[in-house]
Amino acid sequence: MHGNASARIEVLPQLTVLLALGVAVFAFDFGGSGKSDGEHVTLGYFEREDLLCVVAHLRATDVVSTIALWGRSMGAVTALMHGDRDPSIAGMVLDSPFADLARLCEEMVDKARDQGINVPGFVSSVAIRMIRGSVRRQAEFDIKDVSPITHVPHCYIPALFVAAENDDFITKSHSLSLHDAYAGDANMIVVDGDHNSTRPRFMFDSVSIFLQACLQIPPEWQLRIHPSMNVTSPPWRYPGAQNSRHSSPTHAMRRPGMHTVTSPTRRSNLDDDSEKIDLEQEAAAAIAAGLDFTDDDDNNSGANIDVETLGMTTERQREIEGSLFRMLGHETENEGETGENKEGATNGETAKAPSGV
């Protein structure tokens, strides 16, 4: 589940790892984001109802056994606010959730003080009340009700928290608070980078082990990921090992105990010719499905999706901080670059001031 200012294509860096586990992946746009209807994003408050509908839909299909949730930022908050009312969820991966929205707003005021802006206590209190009132009028929810920390003492779903060491937007202290208050089994890993950095491979390895245990995935369902493959790239971006695009793996190249790329539902005694992958055929199928099967160094790289431009980028973080500073009566260097403010935010930016998670 994606964060604010993002959409369901944020799932792309997770696809390779998840599909290699042998699980189905369902990604969707929250209301007010991507191609979904709606004017406002509520940072988890109404998004949990979207999640409730999605989970109900998946269970109604009769083809889904167990369900796990993977959310980042706002998506992780949504999972936490849903988890205490649905104990049947098998597990949750929670990347950079905030513990409490009001606390996050207050921390941004403190950050303004750290940057040398003189913010009297009564001014910050007035700013928080203004934000709270504006959100109530426009989106009909109270930011004080967006508080995952009040839900985790009643949540027993196995959880894996992820926090970035240098995240200065939602600091790792939020994940630590949630982890410490969590009622069920919970683990936490800290990665290098900031709020929107590409996550390292060891995090994906940890998630794989976690989901294997939570979802009880049979080993024969899993596919081998080639060591040279970038796990954060979608699977169709990897046509084969370097310098061997048009060659297929031989038995001599396989490691003992490793699974081939053959589906577990197919015959296990296929001959060598039937195991070979026709890359031209695979590319044609990918193109027909609307996917990009080209190499990274091809000239048409403009069709590629840069996932790092999604979510809370540094530029969007500055815009949010600038909005807050203006509410506190201070202009910023980027004052003329954006005319957006808290009251005018729509279509995915309701809480654009200090809460654009």
C-alpha positions as a printed Julia matrix, in Angstrom:
357×3 Matrix{Float64}:
   0.0     0.0     0.0
   1.4     3.33   -1.12
   2.16    6.55    0.73
   0.79   10.04    0.22
   1.43   11.77   -3.12
   1.84    8.33   -4.66
  -0.08    5.49   -6.29
  -0.24    1.73   -6.7
   2.8     1.64   -9.01
   4.83    2.12   -5.84
   4.6    -1.68   -5.62
   7.11   -2.09   -8.47
  10.25   -2.39   -6.27
   8.55   -5.17   -4.29
   7.26   -7.22   -7.22
  10.33   -9.32   -7.93
  10.73  -10.49   -4.34
   7.03  -11.18   -3.84
   6.45  -13.03   -7.1
   9.58  -15.11   -6.52
   8.04  -16.23   -3.22
   5.1   -17.66   -5.16
   2.46  -15.26   -3.84
  -0.1   -13.17   -5.71
   0.21   -9.38   -5.39
  -2.74   -6.99   -5.23
  -1.92   -3.28   -5.42
  -4.52   -0.52   -5.46
  -4.9     3.25   -5.37
  -6.36    4.7    -2.19
  -9.25    7.12   -2.61
  -7.99   10.48   -3.85
  -4.82    8.92   -5.25
  -3.81    7.54   -8.63
  -6.83    6.56  -10.72
  -9.23    6.23   -7.8
 -12.04    8.72   -7.27
 -11.98   11.17   -4.4
 -10.7    14.65   -3.63
  -8.84   14.12   -0.38
  -6.25   11.87    1.19
  -6.8    11.36    4.92
  -3.46    9.75    5.83
  -5.03    6.52    7.03
  -8.36    7.56    8.53
 -10.62    6.74    5.58
  -7.96    4.7     3.77
  -8.56    1.91    6.27
 -12.08    1.62    4.86
 -10.58    1.26    1.38
  -8.42   -1.53    2.76
 -11.42   -3.16    4.41
 -13.18   -3.29    1.02
 -10.11   -4.71   -0.71
  -9.66   -7.47    1.89
 -13.37   -8.35    1.65
 -13.1    -8.48   -2.15
 -10.08  -10.79   -2.04
 -11.75  -13.17    0.36
 -14.91  -13.21   -1.76
 -12.95  -14.46   -4.77
 -12.41  -17.86   -3.12
  -8.94  -18.05   -4.67
  -7.06  -16.33   -1.84
  -5.94  -18.32    1.17
  -4.0   -16.08    3.56
  -3.47  -12.33    3.28
  -0.52  -10.22    4.36
  -0.2    -6.44    4.15
   2.81   -4.41    3.03
   2.5    -0.67    3.47
   4.85    2.27    3.31
   4.35    5.55    5.14
   0.59    6.27    4.87
   0.08    2.68    3.69
   1.77    1.36    6.83
  -0.39    3.64    8.99
  -3.48    2.31    7.22
  -2.44   -1.27    7.93
  -1.95   -0.52   11.63
  -5.32    1.22   11.93
  -7.0    -1.75   10.26
  -5.07   -4.53   11.94
  -6.66   -4.35   15.38
 -10.11   -5.03   13.86
  -9.05   -7.87   11.54
  -6.93  -10.47   13.38
  -7.2   -12.85   10.42
  -4.47  -10.92    8.57
  -1.43  -13.21    8.52
   1.3   -10.59    8.77
   2.19   -6.94    8.14
   5.3    -5.27    6.75
   5.3    -1.67    7.99
   7.79    0.7     6.38
   8.09    4.16    7.99
   4.7     4.64    9.66
   4.12    7.6    11.95
   2.9     6.92   15.48
   0.56    9.87   15.79
  -0.33   12.58   13.27
  -0.58   15.37   15.85
   2.85   14.38   17.18
   4.24   14.55   13.65
   2.87   18.09   13.26
   4.45   19.13   16.54
   7.8    17.65   15.51
   7.75   19.74   12.35
   7.29   22.85   14.49
  10.29   21.75   16.58
  12.25   21.3    13.37
  11.45   24.9    12.48
  12.96   25.97   15.8
  16.06   23.88   15.07
  16.43   25.78   11.81
  16.57   29.05   13.7
  12.95   30.13   13.29
  11.61   31.7    16.46
   8.28   29.98   17.11
   6.61   30.92   20.42
   4.65   28.13   22.04
   1.28   29.82   21.61
   1.96   30.34   17.87
   2.61   26.66   17.3
  -0.54   25.76   19.23
  -2.55   28.13   17.06
  -1.03   26.63   13.9
  -1.93   23.09   14.97
  -5.51   24.2    15.73
  -5.73   25.87   12.33
  -4.59   22.7    10.61
  -6.99   20.61   12.64
  -9.92   22.89   11.85
  -9.09   23.06    8.15
  -8.91   19.27    7.88
 -12.22   18.9     9.7
 -13.96   21.31    7.32
 -12.55   19.87    4.11
 -12.12   16.15    4.73
 -14.4    15.56    7.74
 -11.94   13.88   10.05
  -9.88   14.92   13.05
  -6.1    14.63   12.82
  -6.08   13.54   16.46
  -7.97   10.41   15.38
  -5.12    9.41   13.05
  -3.12    7.79   15.8
  -1.75    4.27   15.13
  -0.13    4.27   18.57
  -3.62    3.89   20.08
  -4.32    0.84   17.9
  -1.13   -1.22   18.34
  -1.83   -2.27   21.97
  -4.79   -4.22   20.57
  -3.11   -5.64   17.47
  -1.71   -9.19   17.56
  -0.83   -9.71   13.9
   2.87  -10.58   13.39
   4.58   -7.39   12.27
   7.9    -6.35   10.76
   8.69   -2.65   11.2
  11.16   -0.88    8.9
  12.66    2.55    9.56
  15.32    4.61    7.8
  18.24    5.86    9.87
  18.34    9.31    8.25
  14.62    9.87    7.79
  14.11   13.45    8.93
  10.44   13.54    7.96
   9.05   10.56    9.89
  11.95    9.77   12.17
  12.69    6.22   13.27
  11.47    7.17   16.77
   7.92    6.72   15.46
   8.58    3.11   14.44
  10.37    2.48   17.75
   7.36    3.78   19.69
   4.98    1.62   17.68
   7.21   -1.44   18.01
   7.53   -1.04   21.78
   3.76   -0.64   22.25
   2.81   -3.45   19.86
   0.83   -6.25   21.48
   1.73   -9.05   19.07
   5.01  -10.47   17.83
   7.02   -7.65   16.25
  10.49   -7.2    14.87
  12.19   -4.07   13.58
  15.01   -3.39   11.18
  16.72   -0.05   10.53
  18.08    0.67    7.06
  20.34    3.36    5.67
  18.82    6.24    3.76
  15.87    8.56    4.24
  12.1     8.39    3.93
  12.05    7.76    0.2
  15.38    5.97   -0.34
  15.59    2.68   -2.19
  15.61   -0.07    0.41
  18.66   -2.38    0.56
  18.63   -6.01   -0.44
  18.98   -7.26    3.12
  15.61   -5.68    3.91
  13.98   -7.61    1.08
  15.67  -10.78    2.34
  14.26  -10.13    5.81
  10.79   -9.52    4.38
  11.01  -12.77    2.39
  11.83  -14.79    5.49
   9.08  -13.03    7.44
   6.41  -13.65    4.79
   7.46  -17.26    4.25
   6.77  -17.9     7.92
   3.56  -15.86    8.16
   1.97  -17.12    4.96
   3.29  -20.69    5.29
   4.52  -20.65    1.7
   5.56  -24.11    0.44
   9.22  -24.16   -0.66
   8.28  -25.63   -4.04
   6.33  -22.48   -4.89
   9.43  -20.32   -4.7
  11.61  -19.31   -7.64
  15.31  -18.59   -7.62
  16.36  -14.95   -8.03
  19.54  -14.72  -10.07
  22.4   -13.21   -7.99
  23.0   -10.53  -10.62
  19.39   -9.39  -10.62
  18.42   -6.07   -9.07
  15.59   -7.13   -6.76
  14.12   -3.63   -6.7
  13.49   -3.72  -10.45
  10.33   -5.32  -11.84
  10.91   -8.89  -13.07
  10.36   -7.98  -16.72
  13.34   -5.61  -16.5
  15.72   -8.57  -16.22
  16.12  -10.41  -19.54
  18.9   -12.71  -18.31
  22.39  -12.79  -16.86
  24.8   -10.11  -18.05
  26.4   -10.82  -21.44
  24.17  -13.84  -21.94
  20.84  -12.34  -22.92
  20.1   -14.91  -25.58
  21.46  -17.92  -23.75
  19.51  -20.13  -21.43
  20.78  -21.61  -18.16
  22.21  -25.09  -18.29
  22.24  -27.77  -15.64
  25.95  -27.09  -15.08
  25.22  -23.49  -14.13
  22.57  -24.33  -11.55
  23.35  -24.54   -7.89
  22.33  -27.7    -6.03
  18.91  -27.34   -4.45
  18.0   -24.24   -6.45
  14.66  -24.06   -8.24
  14.51  -23.17  -11.9
  12.13  -20.59  -13.33
   9.66  -23.34  -14.16
   6.26  -22.95  -12.52
   5.64  -25.5    -9.73
   2.36  -26.43  -11.42
   4.2   -27.65  -14.52
   5.8   -31.03  -15.04
   9.0   -31.43  -13.04
  10.61  -33.75  -15.59
  10.69  -31.32  -18.51
  13.48  -31.89  -21.01
  16.2   -29.3   -21.58
  14.6   -27.76  -24.66
  11.26  -27.16  -22.96
  12.99  -25.41  -20.03
  14.57  -22.78  -22.27
  13.03  -19.32  -22.15
  12.31  -17.65  -25.49
  13.26  -14.08  -24.65
  11.74  -12.63  -27.81
   8.47  -14.36  -26.97
   8.65  -13.09  -23.38
   9.36   -9.55  -24.6
   6.41   -9.67  -26.99
   4.14  -10.86  -24.19
   5.37   -8.08  -21.91
   4.77   -5.44  -24.57
   1.3    -6.83  -25.24
   0.59   -6.5   -21.51
   1.74   -2.88  -21.56
   5.0    -3.57  -19.75
   8.49   -2.25  -20.52
  10.91   -5.05  -21.36
  13.8    -2.91  -22.58
  17.26   -2.68  -21.07
  18.08    0.24  -18.79
  20.6     1.61  -21.28
  18.22    1.65  -24.25
  17.33    4.97  -25.82
  13.67    4.72  -24.86
  14.37    4.86  -21.14
  11.86    7.69  -20.89
   9.16    5.04  -20.67
  10.65    3.77  -17.42
   8.97    4.54  -14.13
  11.18    6.23  -11.59
   9.72    5.05   -8.3
  11.91    7.53   -6.42
   9.76   10.36   -7.79
   6.79    8.89   -5.94
   5.85    9.47   -2.35
   7.47   11.92    0.02
  10.41   13.21   -2.0
  12.75   15.88   -0.67
  11.03   18.48   -2.86
   7.57   17.62   -1.51
   8.93   17.58    2.03
  10.23   21.12    1.54
   6.85   22.23    0.21
   5.12   20.84    3.3
   7.62   22.42    5.66
   7.31   25.71    3.76
   3.52   25.64    4.17
   3.92   25.15    7.9
   6.52   27.91    8.21
   4.2    30.34    6.4
   1.44   29.45    8.85
   3.89   30.28   11.62
   4.48   33.69   10.04
   7.83   33.02    8.39
   8.63   33.12    4.69
  10.9    30.53    3.12
  13.4    30.69    0.29
  11.0    28.73   -1.89
   8.06   31.02   -1.15
   7.46   31.84   -4.8
   7.89   28.31   -6.1
   4.6    26.95   -4.87
   1.35   28.71   -4.21
  -0.22   25.74   -2.49
  -1.27   25.92    1.11
  -3.15   23.81    3.54
  -6.56   25.24    2.8
  -6.26   24.82   -0.97
  -4.98   21.24   -1.12
  -7.13   18.73   -2.96
  -6.85   15.42   -4.83
  -4.41   13.6    -2.61
  -3.0    16.54   -0.67
  -5.56   17.25    2.02
  -3.06   17.32    4.82
  -0.42   18.94    2.67
   0.79   21.2     5.44
   2.61   19.19    8.1
   1.11   15.79    7.4
   1.86   14.86    3.82
   2.92   11.33    4.64
